[in-house]
Amino acid sequence: MGMKYLAAAIAVGLFLVFNVAIAWKLKQVSLSIVILIGLVLMAADLYQSLKARVD
């Protein structure tokens, strides 16, 4: 179970580092909004997959 949380943390970290660096350099509000929406969708998917029962 711990490996799932570690993988989720690494995935979120990589997503943020990659996308925030691009948004910071380009300084576009619309790009920041799209990244924020993507982060919310990613968090919802991670929550569902971490709470799912694995047989």
PyMOL CGO cylinders between C-alpha atoms (Angstrom):
from pymol import cmd
from pymol.cgo import CYLINDER

trace = [
    CYLINDER, 0.00, 0.00, 0.00, 2.86, 2.37, 0.74, 0.3, 1, 1, 1, 1, 1, 1,
    CYLINDER, 2.86, 2.37, 0.74, 4.20, 1.97, -2.77, 0.3, 1, 1, 1, 1, 1, 1,
    CYLINDER, 4.20, 1.97, -2.77, 0.94, 3.35, -4.22, 0.3, 1, 1, 1, 1, 1, 1,
    CYLINDER, 0.94, 3.35, -4.22, 1.25, 6.50, -2.10, 0.3, 1, 1, 1, 1, 1, 1,
    CYLINDER, 1.25, 6.50, -2.10, 4.90, 6.93, -3.03, 0.3, 1, 1, 1, 1, 1, 1,
    CYLINDER, 4.90, 6.93, -3.03, 4.12, 6.57, -6.73, 0.3, 1, 1, 1, 1, 1, 1,
    CYLINDER, 4.12, 6.57, -6.73, 1.25, 9.05, -6.40, 0.3, 1, 1, 1, 1, 1, 1,
    CYLINDER, 1.25, 9.05, -6.40, 3.48, 11.59, -4.65, 0.3, 1, 1, 1, 1, 1, 1,
    CYLINDER, 3.48, 11.59, -4.65, 6.16, 11.23, -7.33, 0.3, 1, 1, 1, 1, 1, 1,
    CYLINDER, 6.16, 11.23, -7.33, 3.58, 11.62, -10.11, 0.3, 1, 1, 1, 1, 1, 1,
    CYLINDER, 3.58, 11.62, -10.11, 2.13, 14.79, -8.59, 0.3, 1, 1, 1, 1, 1, 1,
    CYLINDER, 2.13, 14.79, -8.59, 5.61, 16.20, -7.97, 0.3, 1, 1, 1, 1, 1, 1,
    CYLINDER, 5.61, 16.20, -7.97, 6.75, 15.57, -11.53, 0.3, 1, 1, 1, 1, 1, 1,
    CYLINDER, 6.75, 15.57, -11.53, 3.53, 17.04, -12.92, 0.3, 1, 1, 1, 1, 1, 1,
    CYLINDER, 3.53, 17.04, -12.92, 3.96, 20.20, -10.86, 0.3, 1, 1, 1, 1, 1, 1,
    CYLINDER, 3.96, 20.20, -10.86, 7.66, 20.67, -11.56, 0.3, 1, 1, 1, 1, 1, 1,
    CYLINDER, 7.66, 20.67, -11.56, 7.27, 20.24, -15.31, 0.3, 1, 1, 1, 1, 1, 1,
    CYLINDER, 7.27, 20.24, -15.31, 4.16, 22.37, -15.75, 0.3, 1, 1, 1, 1, 1, 1,
    CYLINDER, 4.16, 22.37, -15.75, 4.87, 25.13, -13.24, 0.3, 1, 1, 1, 1, 1, 1,
    CYLINDER, 4.87, 25.13, -13.24, 8.26, 25.76, -14.84, 0.3, 1, 1, 1, 1, 1, 1,
    CYLINDER, 8.26, 25.76, -14.84, 6.59, 26.27, -18.22, 0.3, 1, 1, 1, 1, 1, 1,
    CYLINDER, 6.59, 26.27, -18.22, 3.83, 28.46, -16.77, 0.3, 1, 1, 1, 1, 1, 1,
    CYLINDER, 3.83, 28.46, -16.77, 6.36, 30.52, -14.81, 0.3, 1, 1, 1, 1, 1, 1,
    CYLINDER, 6.36, 30.52, -14.81, 8.44, 31.20, -17.91, 0.3, 1, 1, 1, 1, 1, 1,
    CYLINDER, 8.44, 31.20, -17.91, 5.52, 32.03, -20.21, 0.3, 1, 1, 1, 1, 1, 1,
    CYLINDER, 5.52, 32.03, -20.21, 3.53, 33.98, -17.59, 0.3, 1, 1, 1, 1, 1, 1,
    CYLINDER, 3.53, 33.98, -17.59, 0.16, 33.31, -19.20, 0.3, 1, 1, 1, 1, 1, 1,
    CYLINDER, 0.16, 33.31, -19.20, -2.89, 33.24, -16.96, 0.3, 1, 1, 1, 1, 1, 1,
    CYLINDER, -2.89, 33.24, -16.96, -4.81, 30.91, -19.27, 0.3, 1, 1, 1, 1, 1, 1,
    CYLINDER, -4.81, 30.91, -19.27, -2.01, 28.34, -19.14, 0.3, 1, 1, 1, 1, 1, 1,
    CYLINDER, -2.01, 28.34, -19.14, -1.98, 28.53, -15.35, 0.3, 1, 1, 1, 1, 1, 1,
    CYLINDER, -1.98, 28.53, -15.35, -5.74, 27.91, -15.27, 0.3, 1, 1, 1, 1, 1, 1,
    CYLINDER, -5.74, 27.91, -15.27, -5.38, 24.86, -17.54, 0.3, 1, 1, 1, 1, 1, 1,
    CYLINDER, -5.38, 24.86, -17.54, -2.60, 23.51, -15.31, 0.3, 1, 1, 1, 1, 1, 1,
    CYLINDER, -2.60, 23.51, -15.31, -4.75, 24.06, -12.23, 0.3, 1, 1, 1, 1, 1, 1,
    CYLINDER, -4.75, 24.06, -12.23, -7.67, 22.19, -13.85, 0.3, 1, 1, 1, 1, 1, 1,
    CYLINDER, -7.67, 22.19, -13.85, -5.30, 19.37, -14.76, 0.3, 1, 1, 1, 1, 1, 1,
    CYLINDER, -5.30, 19.37, -14.76, -4.04, 19.23, -11.18, 0.3, 1, 1, 1, 1, 1, 1,
    CYLINDER, -4.04, 19.23, -11.18, -7.60, 19.00, -9.84, 0.3, 1, 1, 1, 1, 1, 1,
    CYLINDER, -7.60, 19.00, -9.84, -8.43, 16.21, -12.30, 0.3, 1, 1, 1, 1, 1, 1,
    CYLINDER, -8.43, 16.21, -12.30, -5.22, 14.40, -11.39, 0.3, 1, 1, 1, 1, 1, 1,
    CYLINDER, -5.22, 14.40, -11.39, -5.98, 14.69, -7.67, 0.3, 1, 1, 1, 1, 1, 1,
    CYLINDER, -5.98, 14.69, -7.67, -9.50, 13.32, -8.19, 0.3, 1, 1, 1, 1, 1, 1,
    CYLINDER, -9.50, 13.32, -8.19, -8.18, 10.38, -10.20, 0.3, 1, 1, 1, 1, 1, 1,
    CYLINDER, -8.18, 10.38, -10.20, -5.48, 9.65, -7.62, 0.3, 1, 1, 1, 1, 1, 1,
    CYLINDER, -5.48, 9.65, -7.62, -8.04, 9.77, -4.81, 0.3, 1, 1, 1, 1, 1, 1,
    CYLINDER, -8.04, 9.77, -4.81, -10.27, 7.29, -6.63, 0.3, 1, 1, 1, 1, 1, 1,
    CYLINDER, -10.27, 7.29, -6.63, -7.44, 4.95, -7.47, 0.3, 1, 1, 1, 1, 1, 1,
    CYLINDER, -7.44, 4.95, -7.47, -5.99, 5.00, -3.97, 0.3, 1, 1, 1, 1, 1, 1,
    CYLINDER, -5.99, 5.00, -3.97, -9.37, 4.28, -2.43, 0.3, 1, 1, 1, 1, 1, 1,
    CYLINDER, -9.37, 4.28, -2.43, -10.22, 1.52, -4.92, 0.3, 1, 1, 1, 1, 1, 1,
    CYLINDER, -10.22, 1.52, -4.92, -10.11, -1.99, -3.61, 0.3, 1, 1, 1, 1, 1, 1,
    CYLINDER, -10.11, -1.99, -3.61, -7.51, -4.15, -5.31, 0.3, 1, 1, 1, 1, 1, 1,
    CYLINDER, -7.51, -4.15, -5.31, -8.27, -7.87, -5.45, 0.3, 1, 1, 1, 1, 1, 1,
]
cmd.load_cgo(trace, "trace")
